[in-house]
Amino acid sequence: MNQPEHQRTWTVAEAQSRLSEILRLAEEEGPQHIGADRPFVVVPAERWYAHEQSHGLPHQQSRIHMGRWLVENMPRGIDLELPSRREPERPIPFLNQENE
């Protein structure tokens, strides 16, 4: 990874017990690295959003809810034949047919 040599990596246990210190150091000194097996980086939000913007990435808060996206992007002009509510109920097949 592109981590500076002098940059310390916090263990997850240290990060849990010293979160406020990690947040302060991220603001004052830059990104704070947590974990070795599954590494994470803590950075101030404004720095992250500036990074996203400089790389042409969509801002996370500007993303729309998935349900809204599905409704807005559903296929149009497809005629689906829906069963009438007045039709008699159809039997529901059982997954376990041993009882018959």
N, C-alpha and C positions, 0 to 999 in steps of 0.2 A: 504494500500500500504506500501511498505518498505521505506518510506520516513523518514529520521532522524527527531527527534523532533525539533531541532533547525533550520531546513531547512525551509525557507520561501516559500510560494506559491504566485507567482505573479498573479495578475488579468490579463485578456487579454488586457484590456485598458492600464495597466501599461507596459505590455510587448511590446505593439505597440509603445508607446512613449519612451521607454527606452531600445530598442533592443541592442544597442551597449554596454550598461552596462551589460545586461544579458549575452551577448556573452563573455565579459571580465570576468565576474564572473564564467561562466561555465569553462573557461580556468583555472582560478586561484583557485577556490574553489570546483569545481565539478558540477554535474548536477543541473540545474535550473528548477524548476517546475512551470508550467503555467496552470492556469485554475482550476476550481473546478468541474464543471459539466462534462466536457470532458477534463481530465487532459492530459498534454503533458510534455515531459522532453526534455530539450535542453542540448546536450553534444557535446564536440568537435568531429569532424569527425574521427580523428585518434583513439580516445578512443572508439568510436562506432565500427569502423572496427576491432580493436583489440578484442572487445567483440564478434563480429560476428565470427571471426577466432577461438577464443578460444572455442566457442560453436559449431564449425563445420558448421556454416551457410554460404551459398554462399554470396560472396561479391556482393553488389548491382551493382557495375559498371561492374562486369564480366558477368552479365546476358545479354542474347542476345535479340534483338528486337523480339516481338511476331510474326511479319510477317515472319521473317527468321526462327523462330522455327517451325511455321506451315508448311513452305515449306520443311524444313529439316525432319520433322516428319510426313509428309502426308503418307497415306497408299500407298504401292507400289503393283503393280501386279493386280490392279483392272481395268478391262476394262469398261470404261464408253461409252455408245453409245451416241454420240453427233449428233444432227440434222444437216443435210446438210444446207449450206447457200443458196443453190439453191432451196430448197423447198419453195413453196408459203407460204406467211405469214398466220399464224393461227389467228382467231379472238381472241381478248382479252376479257374475260368475265367481265362484269361490276358488281361492288359490289351492285349497286342500280338497280334492274331489273324493277322498276316501270314504266320506260319510254317505255317499249315494249308492 
